[in-house]
Amino acid sequence: MSDELLDRLRAALPVAAAAFEAGTGRVGLVVVDEVNGFATVGAGNLAPPAPNAQVARMIEETVRLARAFTARGHEPAAHGYLWCDHFRMAEGEERATIARAVAAIRDATGERPVGWYCRYAPSVNTRRLLVEEGGFQYDSDSYADELPYWVRAGDRPHLVIPYQLDANDAKFFRGPGWSGGNEFFEYLRDSVDMLLKERRPRMLSVGLHPRIIGRPGRAAALERFLEHVARTPGIAVMRRADIARWWRQECPA
């Protein structure tokens, strides 16, 4: 990549642009959004602040980017060590994998993860192993509710903060899904408005992936949704770690 192109990018975008080595392969351009702590192979400041569930091995190879996330106050939630099937793992293998993920994220970001979400599905042992590890405040391996809830993992209480797959940009890739940005925006807006209409505390998880939402037409829909949230009373935008902290204090096991 030429210095001239980098200079043009720096002038055109509110981002830091740099050539970057990732593992054994060279990435042509990594753009780091200086406002939102977002990184992608490509260009653009297209993602909002959000918990960044990170594949830990990737973090090992991109320490500079990982530090940028936490420096801006984002939560480095654990999403596994590799993109692998936890539900296929033997107990000892899974225990070691969880430990490697924690160590990699802590070393790269300067913070240990307090939340966990399996890339695919958990095993029958995952939740108990997270509790035994000792540092996790919650996991999100559930789609069962719109509120956190307590379970027993072994002989100890453990907090679950459910995730959602419906309000998720992955449906741009998987059918039946979104045919365009307007459908995504309308679904998110209607979800928020309905939850407020019910007049009961509820949580809405919006799933975003840089490689998916980071396209101009999709990002425009996300921007419209964030503007709707910002001007609508009664909404709190919180990290999952902060939700867990509040729930532990106000609704203890």
Secondary structure in CASP SS format (residue, H / E / C, confidence):
PFRMAT SS
TARGET T0000
AUTHOR 0000-0000-0000
METHOD secondary structure of the structure
MODEL  1
M C 1.00
S C 1.00
D H 1.00
E H 1.00
L H 1.00
L H 1.00
D H 1.00
R H 1.00
L H 1.00
R H 1.00
A H 1.00
A H 1.00
L C 1.00
P C 1.00
V E 1.00
A E 1.00
A E 1.00
A E 1.00
A E 1.00
F E 1.00
E E 1.00
A E 1.00
G C 1.00
T C 1.00
G E 1.00
R E 1.00
V E 1.00
G E 1.00
L E 1.00
V E 1.00
V E 1.00
V E 1.00
D E 1.00
E C 1.00
V C 1.00
N C 1.00
G C 1.00
F C 1.00
A E 1.00
T E 1.00
V E 1.00
G C 1.00
A C 1.00
G C 1.00
N C 1.00
L C 1.00
A C 1.00
P C 1.00
P C 1.00
A C 1.00
P C 1.00
N C 1.00
A C 1.00
Q E 1.00
V C 1.00
A H 1.00
R H 1.00
M H 1.00
I H 1.00
E H 1.00
E H 1.00
T C 1.00
V H 1.00
R H 1.00
L H 1.00
A H 1.00
R H 1.00
A H 1.00
F H 1.00
T H 1.00
A H 1.00
R C 1.00
G C 1.00
H C 1.00
E C 1.00
P C 1.00
A C 1.00
A E 1.00
H C 1.00
G C 1.00
Y C 1.00
L C 1.00
W C 1.00
C C 1.00
D C 1.00
H H 1.00
F H 1.00
R H 1.00
M C 1.00
A C 1.00
E H 1.00
G H 1.00
E H 1.00
E H 1.00
R H 1.00
A H 1.00
T H 1.00
I H 1.00
A H 1.00
R H 1.00
A H 1.00
V H 1.00
A H 1.00
A H 1.00
I H 1.00
R H 1.00
D H 1.00
A H 1.00
T H 1.00
G C 1.00
E C 1.00
R C 1.00
P C 1.00
V C 1.00
G E 1.00
W E 1.00
Y C 1.00
C C 1.00
R C 1.00
Y C 1.00
A C 1.00
P C 1.00
S C 1.00
V C 1.00
N C 1.00
T H 1.00
R H 1.00
R H 1.00
L H 1.00
L H 1.00
V H 1.00
E H 1.00
E H 1.00
G C 1.00
G C 1.00
F C 1.00
Q C 1.00
Y E 1.00
D E 1.00
S C 1.00
D C 1.00
S C 1.00
Y C 1.00
A C 1.00
D C 1.00
E C 1.00
L C 1.00
P C 1.00
Y E 1.00
W E 1.00
V E 1.00
R E 1.00
A E 1.00
G C 1.00
D C 1.00
R E 1.00
P E 1.00
H E 1.00
L E 1.00
V E 1.00
I C 1.00
P C 1.00
Y C 1.00
Q C 1.00
L C 1.00
D C 1.00
A C 1.00
N E 1.00
D H 1.00
A H 1.00
K H 1.00
F H 1.00
F C 1.00
R C 1.00
G C 1.00
P C 1.00
G C 1.00
W C 1.00
S C 1.00
G C 1.00
G H 1.00
N H 1.00
E H 1.00
F H 1.00
F H 1.00
E H 1.00
Y H 1.00
L H 1.00
R H 1.00
D H 1.00
S H 1.00
V H 1.00
D H 1.00
M H 1.00
L H 1.00
L H 1.00
K H 1.00
E C 1.00
R C 1.00
R C 1.00
P C 1.00
R C 1.00
M C 1.00
L C 1.00
S C 1.00
V C 1.00
G E 1.00
L C 1.00
H C 1.00
P H 1.00
R H 1.00
I H 1.00
I H 1.00
G C 1.00
R C 1.00
P H 1.00
G H 1.00
R H 1.00
A H 1.00
A H 1.00
A H 1.00
L H 1.00
E H 1.00
R H 1.00
F H 1.00
L H 1.00
E H 1.00
H H 1.00
V H 1.00
A H 1.00
R H 1.00
T C 1.00
P C 1.00
G C 1.00
I C 1.00
A C 1.00
V C 1.00
M C 1.00
R C 1.00
R H 1.00
A H 1.00
D H 1.00
I H 1.00
A H 1.00
R H 1.00
W H 1.00
W H 1.00
R H 1.00
Q H 1.00
E H 1.00
C C 1.00
P C 1.00
A C 1.00
END
